Amino acid sequence: MQLTGENTMAYYPIAPGYQVNVRRGPSSDSELVKVLPQGSSVSIRCQTRGETVSGPCGTTDVWDCIAPGQYVSDAYVKTGSSGYVAVACSG
């Protein structure tokens, strides 16, 4: 985890060797928005429950919102936790 200067926004690395799909909602059936390249890091705005996914960082139903309408499965993000590391998404 890296902290950026005075901004307390934390960045978490994507699992090494993986490209990660960014979805419109917390499901692999949700519309594909973009693909994060290998070596990317993401800032997590909030987290929510969704489809259960197995990946290099475990099996989880937690999805990370990285921007409005952009979600990645926490199974591909190295947060160091199997639970929430950010506030729950509202709505």
CNS distance restraints for C-alpha pairs under 8 A (distance, minus, plus):
assign (resid   1 and name CA) (resid  10 and name CA) 6.14 0.50 0.50
assign (resid   1 and name CA) (resid  11 and name CA) 5.52 0.50 0.50
assign (resid   1 and name CA) (resid  12 and name CA) 5.24 0.50 0.50
assign (resid   1 and name CA) (resid  13 and name CA) 7.51 0.50 0.50
assign (resid   1 and name CA) (resid  79 and name CA) 7.52 0.50 0.50
assign (resid   2 and name CA) (resid  10 and name CA) 5.66 0.50 0.50
assign (resid   2 and name CA) (resid  11 and name CA) 5.46 0.50 0.50
assign (resid   2 and name CA) (resid  12 and name CA) 7.26 0.50 0.50
assign (resid   3 and name CA) (resid   7 and name CA) 7.15 0.50 0.50
assign (resid   3 and name CA) (resid   8 and name CA) 5.77 0.50 0.50
assign (resid   3 and name CA) (resid   9 and name CA) 6.15 0.50 0.50
assign (resid   3 and name CA) (resid  10 and name CA) 5.14 0.50 0.50
assign (resid   3 and name CA) (resid  11 and name CA) 6.90 0.50 0.50
assign (resid   4 and name CA) (resid   8 and name CA) 6.34 0.50 0.50
assign (resid   4 and name CA) (resid   9 and name CA) 6.55 0.50 0.50
assign (resid   4 and name CA) (resid  10 and name CA) 7.22 0.50 0.50
assign (resid   9 and name CA) (resid  43 and name CA) 6.61 0.50 0.50
assign (resid   9 and name CA) (resid  44 and name CA) 7.99 0.50 0.50
assign (resid  10 and name CA) (resid  43 and name CA) 5.70 0.50 0.50
assign (resid  10 and name CA) (resid  44 and name CA) 7.22 0.50 0.50
assign (resid  11 and name CA) (resid  41 and name CA) 5.89 0.50 0.50
assign (resid  11 and name CA) (resid  42 and name CA) 5.18 0.50 0.50
assign (resid  11 and name CA) (resid  43 and name CA) 4.45 0.50 0.50
assign (resid  11 and name CA) (resid  44 and name CA) 7.16 0.50 0.50
assign (resid  12 and name CA) (resid  41 and name CA) 5.19 0.50 0.50
assign (resid  12 and name CA) (resid  42 and name CA) 5.33 0.50 0.50
assign (resid  12 and name CA) (resid  43 and name CA) 6.34 0.50 0.50
assign (resid  12 and name CA) (resid  44 and name CA) 7.85 0.50 0.50
assign (resid  12 and name CA) (resid  77 and name CA) 6.57 0.50 0.50
assign (resid  12 and name CA) (resid  78 and name CA) 6.02 0.50 0.50
assign (resid  12 and name CA) (resid  79 and name CA) 5.92 0.50 0.50
assign (resid  13 and name CA) (resid  39 and name CA) 7.13 0.50 0.50
assign (resid  13 and name CA) (resid  40 and name CA) 6.07 0.50 0.50
assign (resid  13 and name CA) (resid  41 and name CA) 4.09 0.50 0.50
assign (resid  13 and name CA) (resid  42 and name CA) 6.39 0.50 0.50
assign (resid  13 and name CA) (resid  77 and name CA) 6.01 0.50 0.50
assign (resid  13 and name CA) (resid  78 and name CA) 5.58 0.50 0.50
assign (resid  13 and name CA) (resid  79 and name CA) 7.67 0.50 0.50
assign (resid  14 and name CA) (resid  18 and name CA) 7.16 0.50 0.50
assign (resid  14 and name CA) (resid  20 and name CA) 7.61 0.50 0.50
assign (resid  14 and name CA) (resid  38 and name CA) 7.35 0.50 0.50
assign (resid  14 and name CA) (resid  39 and name CA) 6.50 0.50 0.50
assign (resid  14 and name CA) (resid  40 and name CA) 5.68 0.50 0.50
assign (resid  14 and name CA) (resid  41 and name CA) 5.59 0.50 0.50
assign (resid  14 and name CA) (resid  42 and name CA) 7.30 0.50 0.50
assign (resid  14 and name CA) (resid  76 and name CA) 5.82 0.50 0.50
assign (resid  14 and name CA) (resid  77 and name CA) 4.57 0.50 0.50
assign (resid  14 and name CA) (resid  78 and name CA) 6.00 0.50 0.50
assign (resid  15 and name CA) (resid  39 and name CA) 7.87 0.50 0.50
assign (resid  15 and name CA) (resid  56 and name CA) 6.57 0.50 0.50
assign (resid  15 and name CA) (resid  57 and name CA) 7.04 0.50 0.50
assign (resid  15 and name CA) (resid  76 and name CA) 5.42 0.50 0.50
assign (resid  15 and name CA) (resid  77 and name CA) 5.73 0.50 0.50
assign (resid  15 and name CA) (resid  78 and name CA) 6.03 0.50 0.50
assign (resid  16 and name CA) (resid  38 and name CA) 6.70 0.50 0.50
assign (resid  16 and name CA) (resid  39 and name CA) 6.36 0.50 0.50
assign (resid  17 and name CA) (resid  38 and name CA) 5.71 0.50 0.50
assign (resid  17 and name CA) (resid  39 and name CA) 7.33 0.50 0.50
assign (resid  18 and name CA) (resid  37 and name CA) 7.41 0.50 0.50
assign (resid  18 and name CA) (resid  38 and name CA) 5.24 0.50 0.50
assign (resid  18 and name CA) (resid  39 and name CA) 7.82 0.50 0.50
assign (resid  18 and name CA) (resid  76 and name CA) 7.89 0.50 0.50
assign (resid  19 and name CA) (resid  35 and name CA) 6.55 0.50 0.50
assign (resid  19 and name CA) (resid  36 and name CA) 5.50 0.50 0.50
assign (resid  19 and name CA) (resid  37 and name CA) 4.84 0.50 0.50
assign (resid  19 and name CA) (resid  38 and name CA) 4.94 0.50 0.50
assign (resid  20 and name CA) (resid  35 and name CA) 5.54 0.50 0.50
assign (resid  20 and name CA) (resid  36 and name CA) 5.08 0.50 0.50
assign (resid  20 and name CA) (resid  37 and name CA) 6.89 0.50 0.50
assign (resid  20 and name CA) (resid  38 and name CA) 7.82 0.50 0.50
assign (resid  20 and name CA) (resid  72 and name CA) 7.24 0.50 0.50
assign (resid  20 and name CA) (resid  76 and name CA) 7.10 0.50 0.50
assign (resid  21 and name CA) (resid  32 and name CA) 6.70 0.50 0.50
assign (resid  21 and name CA) (resid  33 and name CA) 7.60 0.50 0.50
assign (resid  21 and name CA) (resid  34 and name CA) 6.19 0.50 0.50
assign (resid  21 and name CA) (resid  35 and name CA) 4.55 0.50 0.50
assign (resid  21 and name CA) (resid  36 and name CA) 6.37 0.50 0.50
assign (resid  21 and name CA) (resid  72 and name CA) 6.61 0.50 0.50
assign (resid  22 and name CA) (resid  32 and name CA) 6.00 0.50 0.50
assign (resid  22 and name CA) (resid  33 and name CA) 5.47 0.50 0.50
assign (resid  22 and name CA) (resid  34 and name CA) 5.30 0.50 0.50
assign (resid  22 and name CA) (resid  35 and name CA) 5.75 0.50 0.50
assign (resid  22 and name CA) (resid  36 and name CA) 7.10 0.50 0.50
assign (resid  22 and name CA) (resid  70 and name CA) 5.86 0.50 0.50
assign (resid  22 and name CA) (resid  71 and name CA) 5.42 0.50 0.50
assign (resid  22 and name CA) (resid  72 and name CA) 5.15 0.50 0.50
assign (resid  23 and name CA) (resid  27 and name CA) 7.15 0.50 0.50
assign (resid  23 and name CA) (resid  28 and name CA) 7.02 0.50 0.50
assign (resid  23 and name CA) (resid  30 and name CA) 5.69 0.50 0.50
assign (resid  23 and name CA) (resid  31 and name CA) 5.54 0.50 0.50
assign (resid  23 and name CA) (resid  32 and name CA) 4.67 0.50 0.50
assign (resid  23 and name CA) (resid  33 and name CA) 5.34 0.50 0.50
assign (resid  23 and name CA) (resid  34 and name CA) 7.38 0.50 0.50
assign (resid  23 and name CA) (resid  69 and name CA) 7.61 0.50 0.50
assign (resid  23 and name CA) (resid  70 and name CA) 5.52 0.50 0.50
assign (resid  23 and name CA) (resid  71 and name CA) 5.07 0.50 0.50
assign (resid  23 and name CA) (resid  72 and name CA) 6.38 0.50 0.50
assign (resid  24 and name CA) (resid  30 and name CA) 5.66 0.50 0.50
assign (resid  24 and name CA) (resid  31 and name CA) 5.28 0.50 0.50
assign (resid  24 and name CA) (resid  32 and name CA) 6.41 0.50 0.50
assign (resid  24 and name CA) (resid  33 and name CA) 6.16 0.50 0.50
assign (resid  24 and name CA) (resid  69 and name CA) 4.96 0.50 0.50
assign (resid  24 and name CA) (resid  70 and name CA) 5.10 0.50 0.50
assign (resid  24 and name CA) (resid  71 and name CA) 6.20 0.50 0.50
assign (resid  25 and name CA) (resid  30 and name CA) 5.49 0.50 0.50
assign (resid  25 and name CA) (resid  31 and name CA) 7.42 0.50 0.50
assign (resid  25 and name CA) (resid  69 and name CA) 6.45 0.50 0.50
assign (resid  25 and name CA) (resid  70 and name CA) 6.70 0.50 0.50
assign (resid  25 and name CA) (resid  71 and name CA) 5.82 0.50 0.50
assign (resid  26 and name CA) (resid  30 and name CA) 7.11 0.50 0.50
assign (resid  26 and name CA) (resid  48 and name CA) 7.48 0.50 0.50
assign (resid  26 and name CA) (resid  49 and name CA) 7.17 0.50 0.50
assign (resid  26 and name CA) (resid  50 and name CA) 4.92 0.50 0.50
assign (resid  26 and name CA) (resid  51 and name CA) 6.38 0.50 0.50
assign (resid  26 and name CA) (resid  63 and name CA) 5.71 0.50 0.50
assign (resid  26 and name CA) (resid  71 and name CA) 5.90 0.50 0.50
assign (resid  26 and name CA) (resid  72 and name CA) 7.24 0.50 0.50
assign (resid  26 and name CA) (resid  73 and name CA) 7.30 0.50 0.50
assign (resid  27 and name CA) (resid  50 and name CA) 6.06 0.50 0.50
assign (resid  27 and name CA) (resid  51 and name CA) 5.09 0.50 0.50
assign (resid  28 and name CA) (resid  51 and name CA) 7.30 0.50 0.50
assign (resid  33 and name CA) (resid  70 and name CA) 7.05 0.50 0.50
assign (resid  36 and name CA) (resid  40 and name CA) 6.38 0.50 0.50
assign (resid  42 and name CA) (resid  66 and name CA) 6.48 0.50 0.50
assign (resid  43 and name CA) (resid  66 and name CA) 5.73 0.50 0.50
assign (resid  44 and name CA) (resid  64 and name CA) 5.87 0.50 0.50
assign (resid  44 and name CA) (resid  65 and name CA) 5.75 0.50 0.50
assign (resid  44 and name CA) (resid  66 and name CA) 4.87 0.50 0.50
assign (resid  44 and name CA) (resid  67 and name CA) 7.91 0.50 0.50
assign (resid  44 and name CA) (resid  86 and name CA) 6.72 0.50 0.50
assign (resid  45 and name CA) (resid  64 and name CA) 7.46 0.50 0.50
assign (resid  45 and name CA) (resid  65 and name CA) 5.60 0.50 0.50
assign (resid  45 and name CA) (resid  66 and name CA) 5.54 0.50 0.50
assign (resid  45 and name CA) (resid  67 and name CA) 6.75 0.50 0.50
assign (resid  45 and name CA) (resid  86 and name CA) 6.91 0.50 0.50
assign (resid  45 and name CA) (resid  87 and name CA) 7.58 0.50 0.50
assign (resid  46 and name CA) (resid  64 and name CA) 6.22 0.50 0.50
assign (resid  46 and name CA) (resid  65 and name CA) 5.36 0.50 0.50
assign (resid  46 and name CA) (resid  66 and name CA) 7.50 0.50 0.50
assign (resid  46 and name CA) (resid  86 and name CA) 5.28 0.50 0.50
assign (resid  46 and name CA) (resid  87 and name CA) 5.00 0.50 0.50
assign (resid  46 and name CA) (resid  88 and name CA) 5.33 0.50 0.50
assign (resid  46 and name CA) (resid  89 and name CA) 4.95 0.50 0.50
assign (resid  47 and name CA) (resid  62 and name CA) 6.61 0.50 0.50
assign (resid  47 and name CA) (resid  63 and name CA) 5.62 0.50 0.50
assign (resid  47 and name CA) (resid  64 and name CA) 4.65 0.50 0.50
assign (resid  47 and name CA) (resid  65 and name CA) 5.76 0.50 0.50
assign (resid  47 and name CA) (resid  84 and name CA) 6.66 0.50 0.50
assign (resid  47 and name CA) (resid  85 and name CA) 7.94 0.50 0.50
assign (resid  47 and name CA) (resid  86 and name CA) 6.19 0.50 0.50
assign (resid  47 and name CA) (resid  87 and name CA) 6.26 0.50 0.50
assign (resid  47 and name CA) (resid  88 and name CA) 4.89 0.50 0.50
assign (resid  47 and name CA) (resid  89 and name CA) 5.37 0.50 0.50
assign (resid  48 and name CA) (resid  62 and name CA) 5.71 0.50 0.50
assign (resid  48 and name CA) (resid  63 and name CA) 5.39 0.50 0.50
assign (resid  48 and name CA) (resid  64 and name CA) 6.73 0.50 0.50
assign (resid  48 and name CA) (resid  65 and name CA) 7.71 0.50 0.50
assign (resid  48 and name CA) (resid  88 and name CA) 5.75 0.50 0.50
assign (resid  48 and name CA) (resid  89 and name CA) 5.62 0.50 0.50
assign (resid  49 and name CA) (resid  61 and name CA) 5.37 0.50 0.50
assign (resid  49 and name CA) (resid  62 and name CA) 4.73 0.50 0.50
assign (resid  49 and name CA) (resid  63 and name CA) 6.00 0.50 0.50
assign (resid  50 and name CA) (resid  61 and name CA) 5.22 0.50 0.50
assign (resid  50 and name CA) (resid  62 and name CA) 6.25 0.50 0.50
assign (resid  50 and name CA) (resid  63 and name CA) 6.39 0.50 0.50
assign (resid  51 and name CA) (resid  61 and name CA) 5.34 0.50 0.50
assign (resid  51 and name CA) (resid  62 and name CA) 7.89 0.50 0.50
assign (resid  52 and name CA) (resid  59 and name CA) 6.81 0.50 0.50
assign (resid  52 and name CA) (resid  60 and name CA) 5.26 0.50 0.50
assign (resid  52 and name CA) (resid  61 and name CA) 3.99 0.50 0.50
assign (resid  52 and name CA) (resid  62 and name CA) 7.47 0.50 0.50
assign (resid  53 and name CA) (resid  59 and name CA) 5.53 0.50 0.50
assign (resid  53 and name CA) (resid  60 and name CA) 5.60 0.50 0.50
assign (resid  53 and name CA) (resid  61 and name CA) 6.24 0.50 0.50
assign (resid  53 and name CA) (resid  73 and name CA) 6.90 0.50 0.50
assign (resid  53 and name CA) (resid  75 and name CA) 6.37 0.50 0.50
assign (resid  54 and name CA) (resid  58 and name CA) 5.74 0.50 0.50
assign (resid  54 and name CA) (resid  59 and name CA) 4.07 0.50 0.50
assign (resid  54 and name CA) (resid  60 and name CA) 6.55 0.50 0.50
assign (resid  54 and name CA) (resid  75 and name CA) 5.95 0.50 0.50
assign (resid  55 and name CA) (resid  59 and name CA) 6.19 0.50 0.50
assign (resid  55 and name CA) (resid  75 and name CA) 4.73 0.50 0.50
assign (resid  55 and name CA) (resid  76 and name CA) 5.72 0.50 0.50
assign (resid  56 and name CA) (resid  75 and name CA) 6.33 0.50 0.50
assign (resid  56 and name CA) (resid  76 and name CA) 6.03 0.50 0.50
assign (resid  57 and name CA) (resid  74 and name CA) 7.51 0.50 0.50
assign (resid  57 and name CA) (resid  75 and name CA) 4.78 0.50 0.50
assign (resid  57 and name CA) (resid  76 and name CA) 5.62 0.50 0.50
assign (resid  57 and name CA) (resid  77 and name CA) 6.63 0.50 0.50
assign (resid  57 and name CA) (resid  78 and name CA) 6.35 0.50 0.50
assign (resid  58 and name CA) (resid  75 and name CA) 5.31 0.50 0.50
assign (resid  58 and name CA) (resid  82 and name CA) 7.84 0.50 0.50
assign (resid  59 and name CA) (resid  75 and name CA) 5.90 0.50 0.50
assign (resid  60 and name CA) (resid  73 and name CA) 7.91 0.50 0.50
assign (resid  60 and name CA) (resid  74 and name CA) 6.85 0.50 0.50
assign (resid  60 and name CA) (resid  75 and name CA) 5.99 0.50 0.50
assign (resid  60 and name CA) (resid  82 and name CA) 7.39 0.50 0.50
assign (resid  61 and name CA) (resid  73 and name CA) 7.65 0.50 0.50
assign (resid  61 and name CA) (resid  74 and name CA) 7.75 0.50 0.50
assign (resid  62 and name CA) (resid  73 and name CA) 6.46 0.50 0.50
assign (resid  62 and name CA) (resid  74 and name CA) 5.60 0.50 0.50
assign (resid  62 and name CA) (resid  75 and name CA) 7.81 0.50 0.50
assign (resid  62 and name CA) (resid  83 and name CA) 7.39 0.50 0.50
assign (resid  62 and name CA) (resid  84 and name CA) 7.52 0.50 0.50
assign (resid  63 and name CA) (resid  71 and name CA) 6.19 0.50 0.50
assign (resid  63 and name CA) (resid  72 and name CA) 5.65 0.50 0.50
assign (resid  63 and name CA) (resid  73 and name CA) 4.47 0.50 0.50
assign (resid  63 and name CA) (resid  74 and name CA) 5.18 0.50 0.50
assign (resid  64 and name CA) (resid  71 and name CA) 5.38 0.50 0.50
assign (resid  64 and name CA) (resid  72 and name CA) 5.30 0.50 0.50
assign (resid  64 and name CA) (resid  73 and name CA) 6.11 0.50 0.50
assign (resid  64 and name CA) (resid  74 and name CA) 5.90 0.50 0.50
assign (resid  65 and name CA) (resid  69 and name CA) 7.38 0.50 0.50
assign (resid  65 and name CA) (resid  70 and name CA) 5.67 0.50 0.50
assign (resid  65 and name CA) (resid  71 and name CA) 4.47 0.50 0.50
assign (resid  65 and name CA) (resid  72 and name CA) 6.67 0.50 0.50
assign (resid  65 and name CA) (resid  89 and name CA) 7.86 0.50 0.50
assign (resid  66 and name CA) (resid  70 and name CA) 5.72 0.50 0.50
assign (resid  66 and name CA) (resid  71 and name CA) 6.01 0.50 0.50
assign (resid  66 and name CA) (resid  72 and name CA) 7.43 0.50 0.50
assign (resid  67 and name CA) (resid  71 and name CA) 7.47 0.50 0.50
assign (resid  72 and name CA) (resid  76 and name CA) 7.59 0.50 0.50
assign (resid  73 and name CA) (resid  77 and name CA) 7.25 0.50 0.50
assign (resid  74 and name CA) (resid  78 and name CA) 7.69 0.50 0.50
assign (resid  74 and name CA) (resid  79 and name CA) 7.86 0.50 0.50
assign (resid  79 and name CA) (resid  85 and name CA) 7.14 0.50 0.50
assign (resid  81 and name CA) (resid  85 and name CA) 7.06 0.50 0.50
assign (resid  84 and name CA) (resid  88 and name CA) 7.68 0.50 0.50
